[in-house]
Amino acid sequence: MILPAERELRSVLARFADTRIEHDVRPTGRTSRALDDVTYTLCVMTGSRTAEQALLAADDLLEQFGADREDVTQADETLAA
């Protein structure tokens, strides 16, 4: 699986959250289609089959991105010393 860029993943997660809230508050055909679209996008980005799996995978990816940043910061501090 090709890893999505952190910025793109966060953008789709934000869009998912906004769309989910909008659909839960005022469900219409438009919000249903928008939720289906963003759910599909999130599933493709994370290589998942369901929204629940995609959200768990996205959490794991964000954790990896954070760990990668910590590794880079530690390496920079070592070089600076």
Stockholm file with secondary structure:
# STOCKHOLM 1.0

chainA/1-81         MILPAERELRSVLARFADTRIEHDVRPTGRTSRALDDVTYTLCVMTGSRTAEQALLAADDLLEQFGADREDVTQADETLAA
#=GR chainA/1-81 SS CCCCCHHHHHHHHHHHHHHHHHHHHSCCHHHHHHHHHHHHHHHHHHTCSSHHHHHHHHHHHHHHHHHHHHHHHHHHHHHHC
#=GC SS_cons        CCCCCHHHHHHHHHHHHHHHHHHHHSCCHHHHHHHHHHHHHHHHHHTCSSHHHHHHHHHHHHHHHHHHHHHHHHHHHHHHC
//
